[in-house]
Amino acid sequence: MIKQRETIIETFSAEETFDLGEKMGRGAEPGEVYTLIGDLGVGKTVLTQGIAKGLEITEPICSPTFTIVQVYEEGRIPFYHFDVYRIGDIEEMDEIGYEDYFYGDGLCMIEWANLIEEILPEHYRQITIEKDPEKGFDYRKITIRDI
């Protein structure tokens, strides 16, 4: 059995969350899959915007809630940004050709990935973002686990 590696990072502002994302983007490799789990308003888009900057993408990044996937080709590697919050049936993922992205040559980021666990690749980086109001309004606990 492969041991999972886990890192916990605390951020105390949106800027720190963005900077963490940028660092992750600079280290991202082609073919990697990152999953992003967290409640609405927890900072998933801020982290994703940082990752995009680390990939040298300059166009605006917003969550593709209605389009399901947004593709950015301008960076050092392609960036495939999924938001599967509105997926009603896993077959919808087949219809958009998810395998081309999950197993493609870029970085694949999947928001709300817990909703499609049955089709995730064998290995991926799971990122969970949580708030703790007792530690401050902008506090975030970010758990990064390699699966």
N, C-alpha and C positions, 0 to 999 in steps of 0.2 A: 504494500500500500504506500502511495506517495503522501508524504507529510505536507500539509498545507502551510504556506508561509503567510503570516498576518502582521500587518503594520497598522498602528493606530496613530493618527495625527490629529491634533486639536488646532483649530483656527479660531480667531477671535474677531474677524472682519471679512467682508466680502473680498477685499483686496488680498488677504492672506489665502483665501480659498482659490481665487483666481491664480495667484502665484504658484500654489501647489499644482494646479492644473497645467500651468505653463511648463513647470519642471517635468511633469509626467509626459507632456506632449513632446518635449525635447528628447526624452528617452524612449519614446514609442518606436516600435519596429514594425515593418510591413507584415501583415498577416495576423497581428494581435487583435484580440477581442476584449473590450472592456465592458463590463455591465455596470449599470448605475441604478442604485436603489435608494429611495428616500421619499418622504412625504412631499406633497405639494408645497412649494415655497421654501424648501430646505437648502437650495443652492445648487441643484443639479445643473442648471443652465450656466451659472457662473463658473463652475468647475469645467464644464464642457467648453466654454469660451476661452478659458485659460489653456486647455489642451490644444485647441485650434491655434492659438497664438504660438504655442510651442512647436506646432507643426508648420509654422510660417504661413498660415492662412490669414489673409487680411480682410476678406469680406465678412460682413456681419453674420453672426451665428445666432440663430434662434431655434427654439425647440420645434421639431417638425410634427407637432401634435396631429395635424389633419392630413399631412402628406405621408406620414409614417416614416419615410426616409428622405434625408437630404444628402446629396453627394457634393463634396468639395474637392476639386481636382488641382487647385492652384498651389498647394503646399508641397513640402518636400516628399510627402507620400499622400496618396488619396485618403480622405476622411469620410467615412460613411456613418452618418449620425441618425440613429433610429430613435423614435419615441413610440413605443408599442402600447401606450396607455389605452388607446381606443380600439385595439385589436379585439374583436368579438369572438373570433374563431381562429385557431392556429392555421387553418387553410389559407387565410388571408396572407400569411407570411409566404406561403408557396406562390401565391399569385404575384407577389412583387419580386420573386426570385431571390429571397433572402440568402440562399447558399452562395450566390455570386459575391455577396458582400462579406458574409461571415468567413468565407474561405478565400477572399480576394487578396489583392496586393497592398491594401491600405490598412489603416486603423479603423476598426469597427467599434463604435460606441453605441450601446443599447440602453436607453432609459426605460425603466419599469421592466427590466429583464426577468424579474420574478414571475411575470405573467406568461412567459414563453419558455420556462425552464426546460421543457421536454425536447426542444430543438437546439439548445445551446451546444456549442462544440464541447469536446471532452475537456479542453484546457482553456481557461479564460481568467481575466483579472476582475474580481468582483469588488466594486467600490460601493460602500454603504455610507450615506450621510445622515446624521442624526442631530437634532437640536436638543439642548438642555437649558430651558429658560432660567434655571437656578444659577447657571454659569454666565448668563448674559444673553441679550437679544441676538447678538451676532455670533455667538459661540456655535461651533460645529465640531462634532466628533466624526472623523472620516476614517473608516476602517477599510483597508486595502488587503484583499486576500487573493493569493494566487491559487487557483483551483486547477 
